Amino acid sequence: MVSLPHPYVLHAAVSAPCLCCRKGKDQFDNLEKHTQWGIDVLEKYIKFVKERTEIELSYAKQLRNLSKKYQPKKNSKEEEEYRYTSTRAFLATLNEMNDYAGQHEVISENMTSLITGELTRYVQELKQERKSHFHDGRKAQQHIETCWKQLEASKRRFERDCKEADRAQQYFEKMDADINVTKADVEKARQQAQLRHQMAEDSKAEYSSTLQKFNNEQHEHYYTHIPNIFQKIQEMEERRIVRIGESMKTFAEVDRQVIPIIGKCLDEITKAAEAVDHKNDSQMVIEAFKSGFEPPGDIDFEDFTQPMKRTVSESSLSNSRGDGKSEPKFGSKSKGKLWPFIKKNKGAGPEDFSNLPPEQRRKKLQQKVDELNRDIQKEMDQRDALTKMKDVYIKNPQMGDAASVDHRLAELGQNIEKLRLEVQKFEGWLAEVEGRLPARTEQSRRQSGVYEAQNPSGVNSCAQDRESPDGSYTEEQSQETEMKVPATDFDDEFDDEEPLPTIGTCKALYTFEGQNEGTISVAEGEMLYVIEEDKGDGWTRIRRNEDEEGYVPTSYVEVYLDKNAKDVHKPLQKISE
């Protein structure tokens, strides 16, 4: 038995060449199955990586959609809410999650290019190489089988010729010993025996030559050709194993490369979370919602021991006025002059924001001034750019007509002038709110009250004579002088107006002296009817009886709404101060 030198080849007997051929063929079959299994494993790994990239892309898309879903809408109320540190931290989290999603897209792209694409090309090359090696192996196997068949044919021919020569020799000897046979027959038998012997010698020489050739071919086959082919197959298989190992390493490296960036995203989220300042957010809420109203003063002591001092009765409470103004009655024309920010319609507020509390009004006016200044700057930038363009046209007429920009320059000048007038107007209102302009004296207020009492059919066209309940701010500034305006049908609309239905009751928590038009005085503990909820301006409309109704601060009363009332949509929270 001779041991073949390659690990992929089993032992084969030289004395039994057909068995060697069969076993060699068996090894090719086994190797073919094994290498095909290796390619299948590689393709399975490619499919695994491809599905992983699809998952990464889908995850990144979902993260981006999630981040986009919770991003604040531009020019919306949500965008204003992101001035707080907590909401800014949430916005930073959304932005970082967007970057986080981008890293998963990077993972998908790198795996596709470095693993899926490379391995797919390698598999195609591997299949071609495998096909070539097994083609060479089968060709060598067929060659050795052909040589074996030639050897077998030569051996059988030599064996046949030897037997024929032996029979011819025996026949010649028999004829030569028989005395009855003629000399010619004996000579013929001798010649036939010699011919057969010559043919046997020739067959022997051919068999010997064929055998030597086969042994050489067999030695080359099992010690050179087949080992070389098996060596190539082994190297091919080892390269496949190394390649899939490198791909798995790349698989991990692709993830590892984005870990620092992902870690940075998470660090930014942590940093934003640590920047949340509850004190700052609370102060911003205070600044945003403080009204600027003064708290109610102490209640005066009413001395009932003095007969000259009468307590304020329920029917005359609303008639107590420090300025001598008459109480507005239900259905009277004075209802047309309700306190400015108590709006009966749902339209836009006044231009000077006088419907807002002082502090809120100041902020709105400041925002308007800043906005107008920005608009002025934009217009001035455009004017400067056009001026430069005009200078270029003047110096280089071939580039354009300098007169073509004059019309636009004139428009910009007019726009700037209009905007500056607007700024002056709003700065005047802002100066009044901030106390930079002289406030009206108590004497002028009394004179205004007497004027209105003497002229019930006329109203003051200058809205600055209408005071808010605490006398702290007015509806709008006007440069016009006071003048009498004849009564119009607008006043008559209130005469024919149907009384508002009652939607609940309320209890006065404090005494309120309603000294301004549209308000009503109430005593602590008094029960009244609610006819209009607080619309967000801090005032509730109530009714004492059919002839007395008006507004009181919501914080001065405890409201009990009727749940069955049609005008009630949600329970009103109890507000105390």
C-alpha positions as CSV (number, residue, x, y, z in Angstrom):
1,M,0.0,0.0,0.0
2,V,1.3,3.5,-0.9
3,S,0.2,6.5,1.1
4,L,-0.6,9.5,-1.1
5,P,1.0,12.8,0.1
6,H,-2.1,15.0,0.3
7,P,-4.5,15.2,3.2
8,Y,-7.6,15.3,1.0
9,V,-6.6,11.9,-0.7
10,L,-7.2,8.6,0.9
11,H,-5.0,5.6,0.6
12,A,-5.1,3.8,-2.7
13,A,-3.6,0.4,-3.8
14,V,-1.2,0.5,-6.8
15,S,-1.9,-3.2,-7.2
16,A,-5.6,-2.3,-7.7
17,P,-5.7,0.7,-10.0
18,C,-9.4,0.5,-10.7
19,L,-10.1,0.9,-6.9
20,C,-7.7,3.9,-6.8
21,C,-9.7,5.5,-9.6
22,R,-12.9,4.9,-7.9
23,K,-11.7,6.2,-4.6
24,G,-10.2,9.3,-6.3
25,K,-13.5,10.0,-7.9
26,D,-15.2,9.6,-4.5
27,Q,-12.9,12.2,-3.0
28,F,-13.8,14.6,-5.8
29,D,-17.5,14.1,-5.0
30,N,-16.9,14.7,-1.3
31,L,-14.8,17.8,-2.0
32,E,-17.4,19.1,-4.4
33,K,-20.1,18.8,-1.8
34,H,-17.9,20.4,0.9
35,T,-16.9,23.4,-1.3
36,Q,-20.5,23.9,-2.4
37,W,-21.5,23.9,1.3
38,G,-18.8,26.5,1.9
39,I,-20.2,28.7,-0.8
40,D,-23.7,28.3,0.6
41,V,-22.4,29.4,4.0
42,L,-20.9,32.5,2.5
43,E,-24.1,33.3,0.6
44,K,-26.1,32.8,3.8
45,Y,-23.8,35.3,5.6
46,I,-24.2,37.8,2.8
47,K,-28.0,37.5,3.2
48,F,-27.7,38.0,6.9
49,V,-25.7,41.2,6.5
50,K,-28.0,42.5,3.8
51,E,-31.0,42.0,6.2
52,R,-29.1,43.7,8.9
53,T,-28.5,46.7,6.7
54,E,-32.2,46.9,5.9
55,I,-33.0,46.8,9.6
56,E,-30.5,49.6,10.2
57,L,-32.1,51.7,7.4
58,S,-35.6,51.1,8.7
59,Y,-34.5,51.9,12.2
60,A,-32.8,55.1,11.1
61,K,-35.9,56.1,9.1
62,Q,-38.2,55.5,12.1
63,L,-35.9,57.6,14.3
64,R,-35.9,60.4,11.8
65,N,-39.7,60.3,11.5
66,L,-40.0,60.3,15.3
67,S,-37.7,63.3,15.7
68,K,-39.5,65.1,12.9
69,K,-42.9,64.3,14.4
70,Y,-42.1,66.0,17.7
71,Q,-40.2,69.0,16.2
72,P,-41.9,72.3,16.9
73,K,-43.8,73.7,14.0
74,K,-42.5,77.0,12.7
75,N,-44.4,80.2,13.6
76,S,-46.6,78.3,16.0
77,K,-47.3,78.4,19.7
78,E,-45.2,75.3,20.2
79,E,-42.1,77.2,19.0
80,E,-42.7,79.7,21.7
81,E,-42.8,77.0,24.4
82,Y,-39.2,76.0,23.5
83,R,-37.8,79.0,25.3
84,Y,-37.8,77.0,28.6
85,T,-34.7,75.0,29.5
86,S,-36.7,71.8,29.9
87,T,-38.2,72.1,26.4
88,R,-34.9,73.2,24.9
89,A,-33.4,70.0,26.4
90,F,-36.1,68.0,24.7
91,L,-35.4,69.8,21.4
92,A,-31.7,69.0,21.8
93,T,-32.7,65.4,22.4
94,L,-34.7,65.4,19.1
95,N,-31.8,66.9,17.2
96,E,-29.3,64.4,18.6
97,M,-31.7,61.5,17.8
98,N,-31.6,62.7,14.3
99,D,-27.8,62.5,14.3
100,Y,-28.1,59.2,16.0
101,A,-30.3,57.9,13.2
102,G,-27.6,59.2,10.7
103,Q,-25.0,56.9,12.4
104,H,-27.3,53.9,11.8
105,E,-27.5,54.9,8.1
106,V,-23.6,55.0,8.1
107,I,-23.6,51.5,9.5
108,S,-25.9,50.3,6.7
109,E,-23.9,52.0,4.0
110,N,-20.5,50.7,5.2
111,M,-21.8,47.2,5.6
112,T,-23.3,47.3,2.2
113,S,-20.1,48.5,0.5
114,L,-17.5,46.7,2.7
115,I,-19.2,43.4,3.3
116,T,-22.2,42.7,1.0
117,G,-20.8,44.1,-2.2
118,E,-17.3,42.7,-1.7
119,L,-18.5,39.2,-0.7
120,T,-21.0,39.1,-3.6
121,R,-18.2,39.7,-6.1
122,Y,-15.9,37.2,-4.3
123,V,-18.6,34.5,-4.4
124,Q,-18.8,34.9,-8.2
125,E,-15.1,34.6,-8.5
126,L,-15.1,31.6,-6.1
127,K,-17.7,29.8,-8.1
128,Q,-15.6,30.2,-11.3
129,E,-12.4,29.1,-9.6
130,R,-14.1,26.0,-8.0
131,K,-15.6,25.1,-11.4
132,S,-12.2,25.3,-13.0
133,H,-10.5,23.1,-10.3
134,F,-13.0,20.4,-10.5
135,H,-13.0,20.5,-14.3
136,D,-9.2,19.9,-14.2
137,G,-9.7,17.1,-11.6
138,R,-12.3,15.3,-13.7
139,K,-10.1,15.7,-16.8
140,A,-7.2,14.1,-14.9
141,Q,-9.4,11.4,-13.6
142,Q,-10.7,10.6,-17.1
143,H,-7.2,10.5,-18.4
144,I,-6.0,7.9,-15.9
145,E,-9.1,5.9,-16.5
146,T,-8.3,5.9,-20.2
147,C,-4.7,4.8,-19.6
148,W,-6.0,2.0,-17.3
149,K,-8.4,0.8,-20.0
150,Q,-5.5,0.7,-22.5
151,L,-3.4,-1.3,-20.1
152,E,-6.2,-3.7,-19.6
153,A,-6.7,-4.2,-23.3
154,S,-3.0,-4.7,-23.9
155,K,-2.9,-7.2,-21.0
156,R,-5.8,-9.2,-22.3
157,R,-4.3,-9.2,-25.8
158,F,-1.0,-10.5,-24.4
159,E,-2.7,-13.2,-22.4
160,R,-4.7,-14.3,-25.5
161,D,-1.7,-14.4,-27.7
162,C,0.3,-16.4,-25.1
163,K,-2.5,-19.0,-24.9
164,E,-2.7,-19.2,-28.7
165,A,1.1,-19.6,-29.0
166,D,0.9,-22.4,-26.4
167,R,-1.8,-24.2,-28.2
168,A,0.0,-23.9,-31.5
169,Q,3.2,-25.3,-29.9
170,Q,1.3,-28.2,-28.5
171,Y,-0.3,-28.9,-31.9
172,F,3.0,-28.8,-33.6
173,E,4.5,-31.2,-31.2
174,K,1.6,-33.6,-31.6
175,M,1.9,-33.4,-35.4
176,D,5.6,-34.0,-35.3
177,A,5.2,-37.1,-33.2
178,D,2.6,-38.7,-35.4
179,I,4.2,-40.9,-38.1
180,N,1.0,-40.8,-40.2
181,V,1.2,-37.1,-40.7
182,T,2.9,-35.9,-43.8
183,K,6.0,-33.8,-43.7
184,A,4.2,-30.8,-45.2
185,D,1.6,-30.8,-42.4
186,V,4.3,-30.9,-39.8
187,E,6.0,-28.0,-41.5
188,K,2.8,-26.0,-41.6
189,A,2.2,-26.7,-37.9
190,R,5.7,-25.6,-37.1
191,Q,5.3,-22.3,-39.0
192,Q,2.0,-21.7,-37.2
193,A,3.6,-22.2,-33.8
194,Q,6.4,-19.9,-34.7
195,L,3.9,-17.2,-35.8
196,R,1.9,-17.5,-32.6
197,H,5.1,-17.3,-30.6
198,Q,6.1,-14.1,-32.4
199,M,2.6,-12.6,-31.9
200,A,2.9,-13.4,-28.2
201,E,6.3,-11.7,-28.0
202,D,4.9,-8.7,-29.7
203,S,1.9,-8.5,-27.3
204,K,4.3,-9.0,-24.4
205,A,6.4,-6.0,-25.6
206,E,3.3,-3.9,-26.1
207,Y,1.9,-4.9,-22.7
208,S,5.2,-4.1,-21.1
209,S,5.4,-0.7,-22.8
210,T,1.8,0.1,-21.9
211,L,2.3,-1.0,-18.3
212,Q,5.3,1.2,-18.0
213,K,3.5,4.1,-19.5
214,F,0.5,3.6,-17.2
215,N,2.7,3.3,-14.1
216,N,4.3,6.6,-15.0
217,E,0.9,8.2,-15.7
218,Q,-0.5,6.8,-12.5
219,H,2.5,8.2,-10.5
220,E,2.1,11.6,-12.1
221,H,-1.7,11.4,-11.5
222,Y,-1.5,10.6,-7.8
223,Y,1.8,12.3,-6.9
224,T,1.6,15.4,-9.1
225,H,-1.7,16.2,-10.8
226,I,-4.2,15.3,-8.2
227,P,-2.2,16.7,-5.3
228,N,-1.8,20.0,-7.2
229,I,-5.5,20.1,-7.9
230,F,-6.4,19.3,-4.3
231,Q,-3.9,21.8,-3.1
232,K,-5.6,24.5,-5.2
233,I,-9.0,23.5,-3.9
234,Q,-7.6,23.5,-0.3
235,E,-6.1,27.0,-0.8
236,M,-9.4,28.2,-2.4
237,E,-11.3,26.8,0.6
238,E,-8.9,28.4,3.1
239,R,-9.2,31.7,1.4
240,R,-13.0,31.4,1.7
241,I,-12.7,30.7,5.4
242,V,-10.3,33.6,5.9
243,R,-12.5,35.9,3.9
244,I,-15.6,35.2,5.9
245,G,-13.7,35.7,9.1
246,E,-12.4,39.1,7.9
247,S,-16.0,40.0,6.9
248,M,-17.2,39.2,10.4
249,K,-14.4,41.3,11.8
250,T,-15.4,44.2,9.5
251,F,-19.0,43.6,10.7
252,A,-17.9,44.4,14.2
253,E,-15.6,47.3,13.2
254,V,-18.3,49.1,11.3
255,D,-20.4,49.2,14.5
256,R,-17.3,50.1,16.6
257,Q,-16.5,53.1,14.3
258,V,-19.8,54.9,15.0
259,I,-19.7,54.2,18.8
260,P,-17.7,57.4,19.6
261,I,-20.2,59.5,17.6
262,I,-23.2,57.8,19.1
263,G,-21.6,58.3,22.5
264,K,-21.1,62.0,21.7
265,C,-24.8,62.2,20.8
266,L,-25.7,60.7,24.1
267,D,-23.3,63.0,25.9
268,E,-25.0,66.0,24.2
269,I,-28.4,64.7,25.4
270,T,-27.0,64.3,28.9
271,K,-25.5,67.8,28.7
272,A,-28.8,69.3,27.6
273,A,-30.6,67.5,30.5
274,E,-28.1,68.8,33.0
275,A,-28.7,72.3,31.7
276,V,-32.4,72.2,32.7
277,D,-32.9,75.0,35.3
278,H,-36.1,74.8,37.2
279,K,-35.6,78.2,38.8
280,N,-35.0,79.8,35.4
281,D,-38.1,78.2,34.0
282,S,-40.2,79.2,36.9
283,Q,-39.0,82.8,36.6
284,M,-39.8,82.8,32.9
285,V,-43.4,81.7,33.7
286,I,-43.6,84.5,36.2
287,E,-42.4,87.0,33.7
288,A,-44.7,85.7,31.0
289,F,-47.9,85.8,33.0
290,K,-47.5,88.6,35.6
291,S,-50.2,91.1,35.0
292,G,-48.8,94.2,36.7
293,F,-52.1,94.7,38.7
294,E,-51.7,95.8,42.3
295,P,-53.2,93.5,44.9
296,P,-56.5,94.7,46.5
297,G,-56.0,97.1,49.4
298,D,-57.3,96.6,53.0
299,I,-61.0,96.8,53.5
300,D,-62.1,99.9,55.4
301,F,-63.9,99.5,58.7
302,E,-67.5,100.4,58.6
303,D,-68.7,101.9,61.8
304,F,-72.4,101.0,62.2
305,T,-72.5,102.9,65.5
306,Q,-72.6,106.2,63.7
307,P,-76.2,106.9,62.4
308,M,-74.9,109.1,59.7
309,K,-72.9,106.3,58.1
310,R,-75.2,103.9,56.3
311,T,-73.9,100.6,55.2
312,V,-74.0,99.9,51.5
313,S,-77.2,98.1,50.7
314,E,-77.4,95.4,48.1
315,S,-79.4,97.6,45.8
316,S,-77.1,100.7,46.1
317,L,-73.7,99.0,46.3
318,S,-73.0,99.5,42.7
319,N,-74.0,103.2,42.9
320,S,-71.1,104.2,45.2
321,R,-68.7,106.1,43.0
322,G,-65.8,108.2,44.1
323,D,-65.9,110.2,40.9
324,G,-69.6,110.9,40.9
325,K,-70.4,108.9,37.8
326,S,-73.8,107.3,37.5
327,E,-74.0,103.5,37.6
328,P,-74.5,101.9,34.2
329,K,-77.9,100.1,34.1
330,F,-78.7,97.0,32.2
331,G,-80.0,98.0,28.8
332,S,-78.7,101.6,29.1
333,K,-76.6,103.3,26.5
334,S,-73.7,103.4,28.8
335,K,-73.1,99.7,28.0
336,G,-71.7,100.8,24.7
337,K,-68.7,102.2,26.7
338,L,-67.7,99.0,28.5
339,W,-64.1,98.8,29.8
340,P,-61.9,98.5,26.6
341,F,-60.5,95.0,27.1
342,I,-64.0,93.5,27.8
343,K,-64.7,92.6,24.2
344,K,-68.2,91.5,23.1
345,N,-66.9,90.1,19.8
346,K,-64.2,87.6,19.1
347,G,-62.3,89.8,16.6
348,A,-58.7,91.1,16.8
349,G,-57.7,93.2,19.8
350,P,-56.9,96.9,19.6
351,E,-53.7,97.9,17.9
352,D,-52.1,99.2,21.1
353,F,-52.9,95.9,23.0
354,S,-54.8,97.8,25.6
355,N,-57.0,94.7,26.2
356,L,-54.0,93.2,28.0
357,P,-52.8,93.7,31.6
358,P,-50.0,96.3,31.9
359,E,-47.0,93.9,32.0
360,Q,-48.3,91.8,29.1
361,R,-49.1,95.0,27.1
362,R,-45.6,96.3,27.7
363,K,-44.1,93.0,26.3
364,K,-46.4,93.0,23.3
365,L,-45.5,96.6,22.5
366,Q,-41.8,96.0,22.9
367,Q,-42.1,93.0,20.6
368,K,-43.9,95.1,18.0
369,V,-41.3,97.8,18.2
370,D,-38.5,95.3,17.8
371,E,-40.3,93.7,14.8
372,L,-40.8,97.1,13.1
373,N,-37.1,98.0,13.7
374,R,-36.1,94.7,12.0
375,D,-38.4,95.5,9.1
376,I,-36.8,99.0,8.8
377,Q,-33.3,97.4,8.8
378,K,-34.3,95.1,6.0
379,E,-35.7,98.0,3.9
380,M,-32.6,100.0,4.6
381,D,-30.4,97.1,3.5
382,Q,-32.3,96.8,0.3
383,R,-32.0,100.5,-0.3
384,D,-28.3,100.4,0.3
385,A,-27.9,97.5,-2.1
386,L,-29.9,99.3,-4.8
387,T,-27.9,102.5,-4.2
388,K,-24.7,100.6,-4.8
389,M,-26.2,99.0,-7.9
390,K,-27.2,102.5,-9.2
391,D,-23.6,103.8,-8.6
392,V,-22.3,100.8,-10.7
393,Y,-24.8,101.6,-13.5
394,I,-23.7,105.2,-13.5
395,K,-20.0,104.3,-13.7
396,N,-20.7,101.5,-16.3
397,P,-23.8,102.4,-18.4
398,Q,-23.3,99.2,-20.4
399,M,-24.2,97.1,-17.4
400,G,-27.7,98.7,-16.9
401,D,-29.9,101.8,-16.8
402,A,-29.4,103.7,-13.6
403,A,-32.9,105.2,-13.8
404,S,-34.5,101.8,-13.7
405,V,-33.9,101.5,-9.9
406,D,-35.2,105.0,-9.0
407,H,-38.8,103.9,-8.7
408,R,-37.8,101.1,-6.4
409,L,-35.6,103.4,-4.3
410,A,-38.6,105.8,-3.9
411,E,-40.8,102.9,-2.8
412,L,-38.2,101.8,-0.2
413,G,-37.9,105.4,1.1
414,Q,-41.7,105.6,1.5
415,N,-41.8,102.2,3.3
416,I,-39.0,103.2,5.7
417,E,-40.8,106.5,6.5
418,K,-44.1,104.6,7.2
419,L,-42.3,102.1,9.4
420,R,-40.6,104.9,11.3
421,L,-44.0,106.5,12.0
422,E,-45.3,103.2,13.2
423,V,-42.3,102.8,15.5
424,Q,-42.9,106.3,16.9
425,K,-46.6,105.4,17.5
426,F,-45.8,102.1,19.3
427,E,-42.9,103.7,21.3
428,G,-45.4,106.4,22.5
429,W,-47.7,103.7,23.8
430,L,-44.8,101.8,25.3
431,A,-43.6,105.0,27.0
432,E,-47.0,105.5,28.5
433,V,-47.0,101.9,29.9
434,E,-43.5,102.3,31.3
435,G,-44.5,105.5,33.0
436,R,-42.2,107.8,30.9
437,L,-45.2,110.0,29.9
438,P,-47.1,112.1,32.5
439,A,-50.1,110.2,33.8
440,R,-53.5,111.8,33.9
441,T,-54.4,113.5,37.2
442,E,-57.4,112.7,39.4
443,Q,-58.8,116.2,38.5
444,S,-58.8,115.5,34.8
445,R,-60.5,112.2,35.5
446,R,-63.2,113.9,37.5
447,Q,-63.7,116.5,34.7
448,S,-63.9,113.6,32.2
449,G,-66.5,111.9,34.4
450,V,-68.6,115.0,34.7
451,Y,-68.4,115.6,31.0
452,E,-69.7,112.1,30.2
453,A,-72.4,112.4,32.8
454,Q,-73.6,115.7,31.3
455,N,-73.5,114.3,27.7
456,P,-74.9,110.7,27.9
457,S,-75.6,110.7,24.2
458,G,-72.0,111.3,23.2
459,V,-68.8,109.4,23.7
460,N,-65.2,110.6,23.7
461,S,-63.6,109.8,20.4
462,C,-60.2,109.7,22.1
463,A,-60.0,106.2,23.7
464,Q,-57.5,107.3,26.3
465,D,-60.4,108.7,28.5
466,R,-61.6,105.1,29.1
467,E,-59.8,103.6,32.1
468,S,-59.3,100.0,33.1
469,P,-60.9,99.0,36.5
470,D,-57.7,99.8,38.4
471,G,-57.0,102.9,36.5
472,S,-53.5,101.7,35.5
473,Y,-53.7,101.7,31.7
474,T,-55.9,102.8,28.8
475,E,-57.0,101.3,25.6
476,E,-55.0,103.4,23.1
477,Q,-53.1,106.7,22.6
478,S,-54.5,109.3,20.4
479,Q,-53.3,112.7,19.4
480,E,-56.8,113.9,18.7
481,T,-58.6,116.4,21.0
482,E,-61.8,115.5,22.8
483,M,-64.9,116.2,20.9
484,K,-68.6,115.3,21.2
485,V,-69.9,112.6,18.9
486,P,-73.6,112.3,18.3
487,A,-75.3,109.1,19.4
488,T,-75.6,106.5,16.6
489,D,-77.7,103.4,16.0
490,F,-74.8,101.5,17.6
491,D,-75.9,102.7,21.0
492,D,-79.5,101.7,20.3
493,E,-78.4,98.1,19.6
494,F,-77.8,97.7,23.3
495,D,-81.2,99.0,24.2
496,D,-82.9,96.2,22.3
497,E,-80.4,93.6,23.4
498,E,-81.9,90.5,25.1
499,P,-80.6,89.8,28.6
500,L,-77.9,87.2,28.7
501,P,-79.0,83.9,30.2
502,T,-77.7,82.9,33.7
503,I,-75.0,80.2,33.5
504,G,-74.3,79.8,37.2
505,T,-73.8,81.6,40.5
506,C,-70.8,83.1,42.4
507,K,-69.9,84.2,45.8
508,A,-67.8,87.3,46.4
509,L,-64.7,86.5,48.3
510,Y,-63.7,90.2,48.8
511,T,-65.4,93.5,48.6
512,F,-64.9,95.2,45.2
513,E,-65.7,98.9,44.6
514,G,-66.6,99.1,40.9
515,Q,-65.7,102.7,40.2
516,N,-65.1,102.3,36.4
517,E,-67.6,101.9,33.7
518,G,-68.7,98.4,32.9
519,T,-67.9,97.2,36.5
520,I,-70.2,96.5,39.4
521,S,-69.6,96.8,43.1
522,V,-70.0,93.7,45.3
523,A,-69.7,93.1,49.0
524,E,-67.8,90.2,50.6
525,G,-70.0,87.1,50.9
526,E,-72.7,88.4,48.5
527,M,-74.2,85.8,46.2
528,L,-74.8,86.8,42.5
529,Y,-75.6,85.3,39.1
530,V,-72.9,84.6,36.5
531,I,-73.9,85.5,32.9
532,E,-70.5,85.4,31.2
533,E,-67.3,83.4,32.0
534,D,-63.8,84.7,32.2
535,K,-62.6,84.9,28.6
536,G,-58.9,85.0,29.6
537,D,-58.8,88.7,30.5
538,G,-59.3,88.1,34.2
539,W,-62.9,89.5,34.4
540,T,-66.2,87.7,35.0
541,R,-69.6,89.2,34.0
542,I,-72.2,88.9,36.8
543,R,-75.8,90.1,37.5
544,R,-77.4,91.2,40.8
545,N,-80.9,91.7,39.4
546,E,-82.5,92.6,36.2
547,D,-81.2,96.2,36.3
548,E,-77.7,95.7,37.7
549,E,-74.9,93.8,36.0
550,G,-71.2,94.3,35.2
551,Y,-67.7,92.9,35.5
552,V,-65.7,92.0,38.5
553,P,-62.2,90.5,38.8
554,T,-62.4,86.7,38.5
555,S,-60.0,86.4,41.5
556,Y,-62.6,88.3,43.7
557,V,-65.3,85.7,43.3
558,E,-65.8,81.9,43.6
559,V,-67.8,80.7,40.6
560,Y,-70.3,77.8,40.6
561,L,-71.3,77.1,37.0
562,D,-74.5,75.3,36.1
563,K,-73.4,72.0,34.3
564,N,-76.7,71.9,32.4
565,A,-76.3,75.4,31.0
566,K,-75.8,75.5,27.2
567,D,-73.1,78.1,27.4
568,V,-70.9,76.0,29.7
569,H,-68.3,73.8,28.0
570,K,-66.0,72.9,30.8
571,P,-65.8,73.4,34.6
572,L,-64.3,76.7,35.7
573,Q,-61.5,76.3,38.2
574,K,-61.8,78.1,41.4
575,I,-59.3,80.9,41.5
576,S,-58.2,82.6,44.8
577,E,-55.7,85.2,45.4
